[in-house]
Amino acid sequence: MLAQFGISIDNLMSTVETGIGGKGAGLVFDGVRRFEIFARLQESYRGSIDEIRKLPLRGNSGELIPLSRVADVEMYAGPKKISRSNASRRQYVQMNVRGRDMGGVVQDLRKRIEEQVDMPPGYFVEFGGQFENQERAMARLAIVVPITLALIFLLLFSAFSSLRYAALIFMNVPFAVTGGIVALFVTGLYLSVPAAVGFIAVFGVAVLNGVVMVSYINQLRDEGYEVIEAVKLGAQRRLRPVLMTASVAILGLIPLLLADGIGSNVQRPLATVVVGGLITSTLLTLVVLPSVYQWFASERRDVEV
């Protein structure tokens, strides 16, 4: 039918697009300001399906042909935009998560979709956005955290030349993890990427306090003190340095811990984990570590390298 009137498909589509949706036709300059000229039919000529059917198309002989002569014009309900990804049509559903962890929400959604939604063949559901970014970050942290712990242990072994002393100081790590988890539970926060980064940060400070305590006790033993006396004296003299180290770190994180503005969703989990981990690891350093050191030194001989 188009060929009969000498109208091309491009001409038809361009006319319909310009008449209904509008199209830029030039620019007007007023000093330094610039305005675009937008050409489109008046509302009275495009406000109904009947008016659109009358949309004129110019044939090869110059006559005006109504759109209804060359096309069937009907109105159907459909999506405003068809999005595609990997050659497949995609429909986005956006939501904000408040008061719950994102991973738990996605897990519940997947369970409900599986139980309550009968997906037609070829249809599937994917979760993206912040959840996808979180999953990628967690996958990287699953590699980074073990490497970090291994490097910390190797550094301790290199510093003390003893597997037992390295393991003794490394005991601060699980205590720091316990404190961080308890702090998240008490504050009602959830394990997230910032919280995981906070765990990595607290590992170093927790181990540092253990190094301060054990190295000083070893120094006293080298000076001729007996094990029990060296442990008691070392615990007394290192009490203030250990408490000051932990206190300074905790006080510095209080502004992040109490943050409630923009960025608090990142700052609060990180600070909460570090503060909770420092509290428990400091208690371990001051109470448990000297007792375990005494048992290690009295029951076994060091493995010197």
Phi, psi and omega in degrees: 000321178297319181294330180297325180260002179070033180253128179274161178296321179298320179295318179297310183295321179295320180293315180295316180299315182291319183290321185265307184272333182094157183206142179295136184236005179150186182229148174237128182255133175233089186069237179270355180269150183230133181235137179269137175274124184243116183263128178199151178295151175296159183303325183293339181262358181219013186276351180217166181293328179292321179293324179294324178297333180274001183304122187280138174241139182267125179277181183289339179264003177096350181286157179263124182249127177293150183300327182294342179285334185243356183207150173271117183255113179227162179247126179232148174278133181196175180293147178292329183214138177256111180266145180231148176211126182055044176066017179237144176292142184223134175243129184262137172236117184256148179204156175248140181255125177225138176080002178215160176282148186295321180297319179294321178296314180296321179297317178294320179297316179298319180294317181291321178297319180294324184274327191247345184246126176265099185284128176295160178302135179091352179262144177207163183241131176234145178252127183232213178066223182296327179296318179297317177297321179295320179296319178295318180295319179295324178296320177292320179294329177298338176266320185291318185298310177300322178296319179298314179297319179296319179295321177299315180295319179296321178294320177296317179296321179293325182284322185255349181053037182209126178294323183292316179292324176297317178293324179298313179290326181293345177299339178297332184296306179297328176293321177295320178297316179300315179297321178295318180294317178298319179297319177297319181294316182294320182277354179078016178270173185235157178292123182219182179298314176301322178295320178297320176296323177298323176298317179299319181294320184287337178303313184296315181292321179297317179292325180301316179298321177295321178297318179300315182291308185293319181296324179288321176297318176298322179297318178295322178294322177295333179278357174110002179287147173290164186301309183297316181294320179295321179295313180297313182293320179296319179296323179291313185284333180267001180301309182295312179301319181294315179295322179294319179299313181291319183295318180298317179296318181293315180297324179292338182264355181301317177302321177290324182294328182260006183295142178220010180260207179295131181091356181294334178294341176262320186288315187295313178300318180298311181294322180298315180296315182296315181296312179298318178294323179293322180297309182289320180291327177292318176299321177298314182299321185274333187248306188278316186302315178300322180294316179293323177300317180298320180292317178300314186287330184271335185262334186225158175265147180294148172264098183275141179240000000 
